[in-house]
Amino acid sequence: MASYEQEISQAITRIALAGDGAVLGFGLAVLAIRTWLKFRSNSKALVKIQETFVSHISDLRSLLPREGDEEGNRTCGREAAEPFVVVRGIVRPEVSVEGGERSPGDGVIVTPNSGDEAVVFQKTQTCLYNEWRGLFRWSADWRALFGGSLKEQVSTSIRKVPFVLTETDELKNLSHVHINLDDSKHPLPLTIVYQNLNPVQASPYTVFQAIFGRGYPVGLLDEEKILPPGKEITAIGHLCITHDGHPCIKSCKWIPCFLSDLTKDQLVQEIATGRTVLFWSGIVLSTAAIGVLSYAAFRNWQKWKEWRQQRQLLHSREEPNMSVVPDEESEEVPDGQLCVVCLMRRRRSAFIPCGHHVCCSRCARLVERESNPKCPVCRQDVRNSVTIYDS
């Protein structure tokens, strides 16, 4: 492991354990809150999808608000004017339902390597790193603690063409609905059609990187994913009208999916499973956060209590000694009775447990206030001191 990576790991550990684990507890609390918010969002989405029936594409226009209700829709929210729908259909390019002759390749994207037609084309280049732990099974990259596999995405490009969902495979008298992918960050049901791994030529330095567990690139993976015409998918979202008057489905931010190759029942089961995982994850994170924060609060309260007791003890010792200080400063002190620290005042205090009588009251208090108090003569640990008065 490189020195800078060791320093970063140690710094992260120190920050996490700062304040007797208070920082770690707050971090766990933030994760727990985010988990519960996601659980709430998934629960809301699950109930909404379960209550919504799968609509036929030919019946979507009847779900849209009428022109006479336009004034009422203005007073309602935007979501009330855009009904929530679940639709199952077949992907078709938009030009295939507009009529007219269509030659092969019109209105679709042709992939450069596989030659397949697509309405959505995504190309990804991924740099793959070795996952060997080195000669002593050590991982040199501290980021692997959080990321696991060392895989760094280099670039991703995506191309889209307008497409619709239809009810049947026939292209005559089709009912269709447009799909709006603008502002959608949901994953798409893409199919991998091409993969190619280009090995990276190793250098002499690579051997030393492998011995000490340093990650080094082993290849560049090219992937092509498409959404092909003719694929049957499910669309979940709000139903609206385009500028041309055609029905259109757009995504909902609070729904975990938009387009999927699963049916409605399969989606409900998948979201329910994810909600269960979020529920138990929230319980575990909340319990851990409460436990760590409680321990940190108890430890800090104990430290504050000890600090307060020490201050009260020091103040109680200073009060009876203040009357002695003027007399000590006015009288002459023999050389053998001078404080070994300041060499100005008479020796008045003895340290416990060593018993050395070598300091004045002021210097003895200063020694006790140190983080690691030790006797100036024998260097033994000092618990406290007592004042000795001459008879």
C-alpha positions in Angstrom: 0.0 0.0 0.0 1.4 3.4 -1.0 2.2 5.9 1.8 -0.5 8.4 0.7 -3.1 5.7 0.6 -2.1 4.7 4.2 -2.4 8.3 5.3 -5.8 8.6 3.7 -7.1 5.4 5.4 -5.7 6.6 8.7 -7.3 10.0 8.3 -10.7 8.4 7.5 -10.4 6.2 10.5 -9.5 9.1 12.8 -12.4 11.2 11.5 -14.9 8.4 11.9 -13.8 7.7 15.5 -13.5 11.4 16.5 -15.5 12.4 19.6 -15.5 8.8 20.8 -17.5 7.7 17.7 -19.8 10.7 17.4 -18.8 11.4 13.8 -19.4 7.7 12.9 -22.8 7.8 14.7 -23.9 10.9 12.8 -22.8 9.2 9.5 -24.9 6.1 10.4 -27.8 8.3 11.3 -27.7 10.1 7.9 -27.6 6.7 6.1 -30.5 5.5 8.2 -32.6 8.7 7.4 -31.9 8.3 3.7 -32.8 4.6 3.9 -36.1 5.4 5.6 -36.9 8.1 3.0 -36.3 5.7 0.2 -38.4 3.1 2.0 -41.2 5.7 2.2 -40.9 6.5 -1.5 -40.9 2.8 -2.5 -43.9 2.1 -0.3 -45.8 5.0 -1.9 -44.9 3.7 -5.4 -45.9 0.2 -4.5 -49.3 1.2 -3.4 -49.8 3.4 -6.4 -48.8 0.6 -8.9 -51.0 -2.0 -7.1 -54.0 0.3 -7.3 -53.5 1.0 -11.0 -54.9 -1.4 -13.6 -53.0 -2.2 -16.8 -54.6 0.0 -19.4 -55.1 -0.8 -23.1 -53.3 1.6 -25.4 -56.6 2.1 -27.4 -58.3 3.3 -24.1 -55.7 5.9 -23.1 -57.5 8.8 -24.8 -60.5 8.2 -22.7 -58.4 8.7 -19.6 -57.3 12.2 -20.6 -59.2 15.2 -19.3 -61.9 16.6 -21.6 -61.6 20.1 -23.1 -64.6 21.2 -21.0 -62.7 20.2 -17.8 -59.7 22.4 -18.8 -60.8 25.2 -16.5 -61.2 22.8 -13.6 -57.8 21.3 -14.3 -56.1 24.7 -13.8 -57.3 24.8 -10.3 -56.1 21.3 -9.6 -52.6 20.2 -9.4 -50.6 19.2 -12.5 -50.5 15.5 -11.4 -54.3 15.5 -11.1 -54.6 16.6 -14.7 -52.1 13.9 -15.8 -53.5 10.5 -14.8 -51.1 7.7 -13.7 -51.1 4.7 -16.0 -49.5 1.3 -16.5 -49.2 0.2 -20.1 -47.8 -2.9 -21.7 -46.9 -2.7 -25.4 -44.4 -3.4 -28.2 -41.6 -1.0 -29.1 -42.0 0.6 -32.5 -40.1 3.5 -34.1 -42.3 6.6 -34.5 -42.0 6.6 -38.3 -43.5 3.1 -38.5 -46.9 4.4 -37.3 -47.0 7.7 -39.2 -47.9 6.0 -42.5 -46.1 6.0 -45.8 -43.5 3.8 -47.2 -40.5 3.0 -44.9 -37.3 1.6 -46.1 -35.0 -0.5 -43.8 -33.0 1.7 -41.5 -35.4 4.7 -41.5 -36.2 6.1 -38.1 -33.9 3.7 -36.3 -30.3 3.5 -35.2 -28.1 0.8 -36.7 -25.3 -0.3 -34.4 -21.9 -0.1 -35.9 -20.6 -3.5 -34.8 -23.5 -5.9 -34.6 -25.7 -4.2 -37.3 -28.9 -4.4 -35.2 -31.7 -1.9 -35.3 -32.5 0.1 -32.2 -34.5 3.0 -30.9 -32.1 3.5 -28.0 -28.3 2.8 -28.4 -25.8 3.0 -25.5 -22.1 2.5 -25.9 -19.8 2.0 -22.9 -16.1 1.7 -22.6 -14.9 0.3 -19.3 -11.3 0.0 -18.1 -10.9 -3.2 -16.2 -8.3 -3.5 -13.4 -6.8 -6.6 -11.9 -8.4 -7.9 -8.7 -5.5 -9.9 -7.3 -4.6 -9.0 -3.7 -0.8 -9.1 -4.2 1.9 -11.4 -2.8 0.6 -11.2 0.7 -3.1 -10.9 -0.2 -3.1 -7.2 0.5 -5.2 -4.7 -1.3 -3.2 -1.5 -2.1 -6.2 0.6 -3.0 -8.2 2.0 -0.1 -11.1 2.7 -2.5 -11.6 -1.1 -2.9 -13.0 -1.1 0.7 -16.0 0.8 -0.6 -16.1 -0.1 -4.2 -15.1 -3.8 -4.1 -14.2 -4.7 -7.7 -11.7 -2.3 -9.3 -13.7 -1.3 -12.4 -13.5 2.3 -13.7 -16.0 3.5 -16.3 -14.2 5.5 -18.9 -17.0 6.8 -21.1 -20.7 6.3 -21.9 -22.6 7.7 -24.8 -26.3 7.2 -25.6 -28.4 7.9 -28.7 -32.2 7.9 -29.0 -34.8 8.2 -31.7 -38.6 8.9 -31.1 -40.5 5.6 -30.5 -43.9 4.5 -29.5 -45.7 1.5 -27.8 -48.3 -0.4 -29.8 -50.7 -3.2 -28.8 -50.1 -5.6 -31.7 -47.5 -6.7 -34.1 -49.5 -5.6 -37.2 -48.8 -2.2 -38.6 -52.4 -1.4 -39.8 -54.8 0.6 -37.8 -52.5 0.7 -34.8 -53.3 2.4 -31.5 -50.0 3.8 -30.1 -48.7 6.0 -27.3 -45.5 8.1 -27.4 -42.8 7.6 -24.9 -41.1 10.8 -23.5 -37.5 10.0 -22.2 -36.7 13.7 -21.5 -35.6 14.4 -17.9 -35.8 10.6 -17.1 -33.0 9.2 -15.0 -34.5 5.7 -14.7 -32.6 2.7 -16.0 -33.7 1.4 -19.4 -34.4 -2.3 -20.3 -31.5 -2.5 -22.7 -30.1 -5.7 -24.2 -26.4 -6.4 -24.7 -25.7 -7.1 -28.4 -21.9 -6.6 -28.5 -19.0 -7.1 -26.2 -15.3 -6.9 -27.0 -12.3 -7.0 -24.6 -9.1 -5.4 -25.8 -6.2 -6.5 -23.7 -3.8 -3.8 -22.5 -0.1 -4.6 -23.1 1.8 -5.2 -19.9 4.9 -3.2 -19.0 7.9 -4.3 -16.8 6.5 -2.1 -14.1 3.3 -4.2 -14.1 5.1 -7.1 -12.4 6.0 -4.9 -9.3 2.5 -3.5 -9.3 1.1 -7.1 -9.1 3.5 -8.2 -6.4 2.6 -5.4 -4.0 -1.1 -5.5 -4.9 -1.2 -2.3 -6.9 -4.1 -2.1 -9.4 -3.1 -2.0 -13.0 -5.3 -2.1 -16.2 -5.7 -5.4 -17.9 -8.1 -4.5 -20.7 -10.6 -2.2 -22.2 -14.2 -3.6 -22.5 -16.4 -2.2 -25.3 -20.1 -2.8 -24.8 -23.1 -2.0 -26.9 -26.7 -2.1 -25.5 -29.9 -1.4 -27.4 -33.6 -1.2 -27.0 -34.7 -3.1 -30.2 -38.0 -2.6 -32.1 -40.4 -5.4 -31.4 -39.5 -5.8 -27.8 -42.4 -6.0 -25.3 -42.0 -3.7 -22.3 -44.1 -2.1 -19.6 -44.3 1.7 -19.2 -45.3 3.3 -15.9 -45.8 7.1 -15.6 -48.1 10.1 -16.1 -50.2 10.3 -19.2 -50.1 13.6 -21.1 -50.7 15.1 -24.5 -48.0 16.1 -27.0 -48.2 19.3 -29.1 -49.6 17.2 -31.9 -52.4 16.0 -29.8 -51.1 12.4 -29.4 -51.1 10.6 -26.0 -47.7 10.4 -24.4 -46.3 8.8 -21.2 -43.5 10.5 -19.2 -41.6 9.3 -16.2 -42.4 10.0 -12.5 -39.5 10.9 -10.3 -41.0 9.1 -7.2 -41.5 5.8 -9.1 -38.3 3.6 -9.0 -38.8 2.5 -12.6 -40.2 3.9 -15.9 -39.6 1.3 -18.7 -39.2 -2.3 -17.8 -39.3 -5.7 -19.6 -41.1 -7.1 -16.5 -44.9 -7.4 -16.2 -46.9 -5.4 -13.6 -47.1 -8.4 -11.2 -43.3 -9.0 -11.5 -42.6 -5.3 -10.9 -44.8 -5.3 -7.8 -43.0 -8.3 -6.5 -39.6 -6.8 -7.2 -40.5 -3.5 -5.5 -42.0 -5.3 -2.5 -38.7 -7.3 -2.1 -36.7 -4.1 -2.3 -39.0 -2.4 0.2 -38.4 -5.3 2.7 -34.6 -5.0 2.2 -34.9 -1.2 2.9 -37.0 -1.8 6.0 -34.5 -4.2 7.7 -31.6 -2.1 6.5 -33.2 1.0 8.1 -33.7 -0.9 11.4 -30.1 -2.1 11.4 -28.7 1.3 10.6 -31.0 3.1 13.1 -30.1 0.7 15.8 -26.4 1.0 15.1 -26.6 4.8 14.9 -28.5 5.0 18.3 -26.0 2.7 19.9 -22.9 4.6 18.7 -24.4 8.0 19.5 -25.5 6.8 22.9 -22.0 5.5 23.7 -20.4 8.7 22.4 -22.8 10.8 24.5 -22.1 8.7 27.6 -18.3 8.9 27.1 -18.3 12.7 26.5 -20.6 13.2 29.5 -18.1 11.2 31.7 -15.2 13.3 30.4 -17.0 16.5 31.0 -18.0 15.3 34.5 -14.3 14.4 35.3 -13.1 17.7 33.9 -15.6 19.6 36.1 -14.6 17.6 39.2 -10.9 18.4 38.6 -11.7 22.1 38.2 -13.7 22.1 41.4 -10.9 20.3 43.2 -8.3 22.7 41.9 -10.4 25.7 43.0 -10.8 24.2 46.4 -7.1 23.8 46.8 -6.3 27.3 45.6 -8.4 29.1 48.1 -6.6 28.0 51.4 -3.2 28.4 49.6 -3.8 32.0 48.5 -3.2 33.3 52.1 0.1 31.5 52.3 1.5 32.9 49.0 2.1 36.6 50.3 4.0 35.3 53.3 6.1 33.0 51.2 7.1 35.8 48.8 8.0 38.2 51.6 10.2 36.0 53.7 13.7 34.9 52.8 14.0 31.2 51.9 17.2 29.1 52.4 18.8 27.6 49.3 18.0 24.1 50.4 14.3 24.9 50.8 13.7 26.5 47.3 11.3 25.0 44.8 13.1 22.9 42.2 10.9 24.3 39.5 10.7 28.1 40.0 13.6 28.5 42.5 11.7 31.4 44.1 9.4 30.1 46.7 9.6 27.7 49.6 8.8 24.0 49.2 5.3 23.4 50.5 3.8 20.4 48.6 4.6 16.7 48.5 3.6 14.5 45.6 1.6 11.3 46.0 2.6 8.5 45.8 6.3 9.1 45.5 6.3 11.6 48.5 9.0 14.0 47.2 8.7 17.4 48.9 10.4 19.5 46.2 7.8 22.0 44.9 5.9 25.1 46.1 2.1 25.1 46.0 1.9 26.9 42.7 4.3 24.7 40.8 2.7 21.6 42.3 -0.7 22.6 40.9 0.9 23.3 37.5 2.5 19.8 37.5 -0.9 18.2 38.3 -2.6 20.1 35.4 -0.3 18.5 32.9 -1.8 15.8 30.6 0.7 13.2 32.0 1.8 14.6 35.4 5.2 13.3 36.7 7.4 14.1 39.7 10.2 16.5 38.7 12.8 14.4 40.6 11.9 10.7 40.1 9.7 11.1 37.0 7.1 8.8 38.6 3.4 9.3 37.8 1.7 11.8 40.1 -1.9 11.3 41.3 -2.2 14.5 43.4 -0.3 16.6 45.9 -0.7 17.6 49.6 0.3 20.9 51.2 2.8 20.6 54.2 2.9 23.3 56.8 5.8 23.9 59.2 4.9 23.6 62.9 
